[in-house]
Amino acid sequence: MSIRQLQMIRALEIAGSVSAAAIALQVSQSALSHRIREAERLLDTPLYSRQNKKLVATPAGLRVQFAARRVLAELERAEQDVAHMSGGVTTTVRLGLEAYASHHWLPELYQQLAIKCAHIGLEITADVGLHPESALRQQSIDIALISGLPPAKDFNCMHLGEDSLLALMASDHPLAKNASVFPEMFADFPYVAYHTNPEQGREYDLVFRRHHVLPSNVISAGVTEAVLTIVGQSQGLTILPAWTALSQGPKYGLITRPIGDGALTTQWYLAGLHQVANREAILEVMQTIQNITRFND
């Protein structure tokens, strides 16, 4: 199949309809329909079927969609890498940060790499916050920063350290006068989270389920900025690792309190690909991150 046909398949997957995909590709609907038929003749199998006036990928279509995602992503990556090489960069490493991670240490990371490893280009990859290990497996990133449970054993794993979990709230919150926030106190207030899916090694596992308590209402906010904004302008609470809470909370006028006796903690890890051509560069970046995060200082 041609690149143009793969781009068509990808556009149909993203847009969900022929009309929207045609707009994205800047072609007419009839031209796009012709491309679909052309691809189906080439592969000698239907790629789509009509169900309730919607275009639905067949099993063959789903397989080609997967191939289109991988091939086009690799082409884009190759173009970016070659562009970087013209400036002296010989390899590019893509870092994905999970939703709970702080960003305040990234300028120092770039500075250290510029001094020690000018040949390595670092890119921060967006949209992997909730599923960094999946992004690693799809090779859309080279390194994932994650907290909670250790990464899968098929990745290079580097333990960064232990981090306290803290409750965050507005300075005028009813619980602000307390020196600590105990798990049962969360039952009386809205809880603002990235999403509502309970996960091992997260606050649902460590705080709520362990103490048999649930908040009165859970608000799914998606990203750190939204979580902290909602907490700052409501009677809501949230829980974040201290690394993120102490660097980001004050920007939103939030205060932090330990949970219970302050012994609740999470772990931070780096997970990296190892059976790849830029393995040495990945390890170099992971080591640099470990040196500047200073969890154990």
Buried (B, 14 or more C-beta within 10 A) or exposed (E): BEEEBBBBBBBBBEBEEBEBBBBBBEBEBEEBBEBBEBBBEEBEBBBBEEEEEEBEBBEBBEBBBEBBBBBBBEEEBEEBBEEBBEEEBEBBBBBBBBBBBBEEBBEBBEEBBEEEBEBBBBBBBEEBBBBBBEBBBBBBBBBBBBBBBEBEEEBBBBEBBEBBBBBBBBEEBEBEEBEEBBBEBBEEBBBBBBEEEEEEBBBBBBBBBEBEBEBEEBBEBEEBEBBBBBBBEBBBBBBBBBBBBBBBBEEBEBBBBBBBEEEBEBBBBBBBBEEEEBBEBBBBBBEBBBEEBEBEE
